[in-house]
Amino acid sequence: MMTNSSDNSRRRILGTISRGRAERLLVEWLNTDLGDTPEDANAWERLFRRYPEILSVPAHEVLPCTEQNFERFHQQMEMASSVGADLARAWEATELRRFEWYTWKAQMQYEYEAAIAKHNVTHLEVDEVNLPGFTAALIESDEPPTIVTPVEAAIFHLRHNRRRALCCPNPDCPAPYFLASKKGQKFCSPECAKPSQRESKRRWWAENRAKGRSNPKLSKRRGK
């Protein structure tokens, strides 16, 4: 039996984006800005191609990144970097208050950047105008936007899955931000868990060998 569009809509977060895609979007977004060159345009372009929902302007205005549209592309790159930084702070927060604060800040930052892009002004122009109500006019309303964006839906989903938002404890992990898929999961992948597992086994054998040497009866039994 075919699933109708209303059923599909109900399965999406706020009727906008699927759970799986929202989680992949968040994880890849946070893990993009981790290299030695955090403003690498190529890395951001790859992210925007995979998840054009992140963009607050039509994708054709910034992709592919060219000399002609680089200023527009750079604005989106700056937006994604600043919003991603707040999401990372939320991800790493050990207290609920800080988590809520940074997810809220990320959402407001995204809406503000989207408004600036929509009106085609720069941050410098906003600062220079410095007129009462100008920023409010940019955002247009104190009420939630009438249209739910995939980014808003993804952040909404993150708020309801805080306990699953973890950082891989493997210091060599190239993409440490992940959402746990099972209870008790600590590492993002079996590969990242292997060094810790080997170290645990090494300590266990070392401790048990030491116990065996200090226990004559146990040592004698082993010698039989």
Secondary structure in CASP SS format (residue, H / E / C, confidence):
PFRMAT SS
TARGET T0000
AUTHOR 0000-0000-0000
METHOD secondary structure of the structure
MODEL  1
M C 1.00
M C 1.00
T C 1.00
N C 1.00
S H 1.00
S H 1.00
D H 1.00
N H 1.00
S H 1.00
R H 1.00
R H 1.00
R C 1.00
I E 1.00
L C 1.00
G C 1.00
T C 1.00
I E 1.00
S C 1.00
R H 1.00
G H 1.00
R H 1.00
A H 1.00
E H 1.00
R H 1.00
L H 1.00
L H 1.00
V H 1.00
E H 1.00
W H 1.00
L H 1.00
N H 1.00
T H 1.00
D C 1.00
L C 1.00
G C 1.00
D C 1.00
T C 1.00
P C 1.00
E C 1.00
D C 1.00
A H 1.00
N H 1.00
A H 1.00
W H 1.00
E H 1.00
R H 1.00
L H 1.00
F H 1.00
R H 1.00
R H 1.00
Y C 1.00
P H 1.00
E H 1.00
I H 1.00
L C 1.00
S C 1.00
V C 1.00
P C 1.00
A H 1.00
H H 1.00
E H 1.00
V C 1.00
L C 1.00
P C 1.00
C C 1.00
T C 1.00
E C 1.00
Q C 1.00
N C 1.00
F H 1.00
E H 1.00
R H 1.00
F H 1.00
H H 1.00
Q H 1.00
Q H 1.00
M H 1.00
E H 1.00
M H 1.00
A H 1.00
S H 1.00
S H 1.00
V H 1.00
G H 1.00
A H 1.00
D H 1.00
L H 1.00
A H 1.00
R H 1.00
A H 1.00
W H 1.00
E H 1.00
A C 1.00
T C 1.00
E C 1.00
L H 1.00
R H 1.00
R H 1.00
F H 1.00
E H 1.00
W H 1.00
Y H 1.00
T H 1.00
W H 1.00
K H 1.00
A H 1.00
Q H 1.00
M H 1.00
Q H 1.00
Y H 1.00
E H 1.00
Y H 1.00
E H 1.00
A H 1.00
A H 1.00
I H 1.00
A H 1.00
K H 1.00
H H 1.00
N C 1.00
V C 1.00
T C 1.00
H H 1.00
L H 1.00
E H 1.00
V H 1.00
D H 1.00
E H 1.00
V H 1.00
N C 1.00
L C 1.00
P C 1.00
G C 1.00
F H 1.00
T H 1.00
A H 1.00
A H 1.00
L H 1.00
I H 1.00
E C 1.00
S C 1.00
D C 1.00
E C 1.00
P C 1.00
P C 1.00
T C 1.00
I C 1.00
V C 1.00
T C 1.00
P H 1.00
V H 1.00
E H 1.00
A H 1.00
A H 1.00
I H 1.00
F H 1.00
H H 1.00
L H 1.00
R H 1.00
H C 1.00
N C 1.00
R H 1.00
R H 1.00
R H 1.00
A E 1.00
L E 1.00
C E 1.00
C C 1.00
P C 1.00
N C 1.00
P C 1.00
D C 1.00
C C 1.00
P C 1.00
A C 1.00
P C 1.00
Y E 1.00
F E 1.00
L E 1.00
A C 1.00
S C 1.00
K C 1.00
K C 1.00
G C 1.00
Q C 1.00
K C 1.00
F C 1.00
C C 1.00
S C 1.00
P H 1.00
E H 1.00
C H 1.00
A H 1.00
K H 1.00
P H 1.00
S H 1.00
Q H 1.00
R H 1.00
E H 1.00
S H 1.00
K H 1.00
R H 1.00
R H 1.00
W H 1.00
W H 1.00
A H 1.00
E H 1.00
N H 1.00
R H 1.00
A H 1.00
K H 1.00
G H 1.00
R H 1.00
S H 1.00
N C 1.00
P H 1.00
K H 1.00
L H 1.00
S H 1.00
K H 1.00
R H 1.00
R H 1.00
G H 1.00
K C 1.00
END
